[in-house]
Amino acid sequence: MAKQKTTPPPGTKPQPRQHSLVWVQGLLCGAMATLATPTALLLGVLLGPALLAILLDHEPGRPRARSIALCSMAASIDPLRTLWTVGHTIATATALLSNVRVVGIAWSAAAAGWLLAEIIPIGVRAALEGVSVARASRLNAERAKLVETWGLDAPQDD
């Protein structure tokens, strides 16, 4: 039995088609794993925390995942360059991954990205609160000066 196409009720706009790009991402991931296996292996391990953050961060815009991914990618540039210049082989990729320093730097960078994503909003909020308190204090002092200059009754704060 063929599925009939439904039409929207009169007076409403038709819903735009939802294009799923998951199959394209899977195709690209499969192509990379097939054609550039050493690169895929190295990046898969070094960007592991970023991939996990992308899966777990459900906030709009994924701020933590973006921060972690950016820091992880920055730390993965040198090992990837080394892989490409020394020899693009599985042996080179596993040798790089067996070096604790390479993996430690990449994962520490991911931790730094997570820490930045957690601390920066607190710092920005504290700075904005300080600016707000300073402005309120300055405005209250100006109001008191105007009340004294014009001889008005002091305002009653509720």
C-alpha positions in Angstrom: 0.0 0.0 0.0 1.5 3.4 -1.0 1.7 6.1 1.5 -0.4 9.1 0.5 1.1 12.6 0.7 -0.6 14.7 3.4 -1.4 18.3 2.7 -1.4 20.9 5.4 -4.7 22.4 6.5 -5.8 25.6 4.7 -4.3 28.7 6.2 -1.1 27.1 7.5 2.3 27.1 5.9 3.7 23.8 4.8 6.6 22.5 7.0 10.0 22.8 5.4 11.7 19.5 4.6 14.1 18.3 7.2 17.3 17.2 5.5 19.3 14.7 7.4 23.0 15.0 6.9 23.8 12.1 9.2 24.4 9.8 6.2 26.8 12.3 4.6 28.8 12.5 7.9 28.9 8.7 8.0 30.0 8.5 4.4 32.8 11.0 5.0 33.9 9.2 8.2 33.9 5.9 6.4 35.9 7.4 3.5 38.4 8.8 5.9 38.8 5.6 7.9 39.3 3.7 4.6 41.6 6.1 2.7 43.5 7.7 5.6 43.4 5.1 8.3 46.5 6.4 10.2 45.1 9.9 10.3 41.7 8.6 11.4 43.3 6.6 14.2 45.4 9.4 15.4 42.6 12.0 15.4 40.1 9.5 16.8 42.3 9.1 19.9 43.5 12.7 20.3 40.0 14.1 19.7 38.3 11.5 21.9 37.3 14.0 24.6 36.0 16.4 22.0 33.9 13.7 20.4 32.5 12.7 23.8 31.7 16.3 24.6 29.9 16.7 21.4 27.7 13.7 22.3 27.0 14.8 25.8 26.6 18.6 25.4 22.9 19.3 24.7 22.9 23.0 25.3 22.0 25.2 22.4 25.2 26.1 20.5 27.1 23.5 22.4 29.5 25.9 24.1 31.4 23.4 26.1 31.8 21.0 23.2 33.0 23.8 20.9 35.6 24.9 23.5 36.8 21.4 24.1 37.0 20.7 20.4 38.9 23.9 19.6 41.5 23.2 22.3 41.8 19.6 21.3 42.3 20.4 17.6 44.9 23.0 18.4 46.9 20.3 20.4 46.4 17.7 17.7 48.1 19.8 14.9 51.7 18.9 15.8 51.2 15.1 16.1 49.2 15.2 12.8 52.0 17.2 11.1 54.5 14.7 12.5 52.5 11.8 11.1 52.3 13.3 7.7 56.0 14.2 7.5 57.6 11.1 9.0 55.4 8.6 7.2 51.7 8.1 6.9 51.6 4.6 8.3 49.8 2.8 11.0 53.1 2.1 12.7 53.8 5.8 12.9 50.4 6.6 14.2 50.6 3.9 16.9 54.1 5.1 17.8 52.7 8.6 18.3 49.8 7.3 20.3 52.0 5.2 22.6 53.9 8.4 23.5 52.1 9.5 26.7 53.2 13.1 26.2 51.4 13.4 22.9 48.1 12.0 24.2 48.5 13.8 27.6 49.0 17.2 25.9 45.9 16.7 23.7 43.7 15.5 26.5 45.0 18.2 28.8 44.1 20.8 26.2 40.6 19.3 26.1 40.5 19.7 29.9 41.6 23.3 29.6 38.9 23.9 27.0 36.3 22.5 29.4 37.7 24.6 32.3 37.5 27.7 30.2 33.9 27.0 29.2 33.0 26.6 32.9 35.0 29.5 34.3 34.6 32.3 31.7 30.8 32.6 32.2 31.4 33.0 35.9 34.0 35.7 35.3 31.9 37.6 32.8 28.9 37.5 35.2 31.1 38.8 38.1 32.5 41.6 35.9 29.1 42.6 34.8 27.8 42.6 38.3 30.7 44.8 39.4 30.0 47.3 36.6 26.3 47.3 37.6 27.1 47.9 41.3 29.6 50.7 40.5 27.1 52.4 38.1 24.3 52.1 40.7 26.6 53.7 43.4 27.6 56.5 41.0 23.9 57.2 40.2 22.9 57.2 43.8 25.7 59.7 44.6 24.6 61.9 41.7 21.0 61.7 42.9 22.0 62.7 46.5 24.0 65.6 45.1 21.1 66.8 43.0 18.7 66.5 46.0 21.0 68.6 48.1 21.6 71.2 45.4 17.9 71.6 44.6 16.7 71.4 48.2 14.4 68.5 47.5 13.1 66.0 50.1 15.3 62.9 50.3 13.7 60.1 48.2 12.0 57.3 50.2 13.6 54.0 49.1 11.2 51.1 49.3 
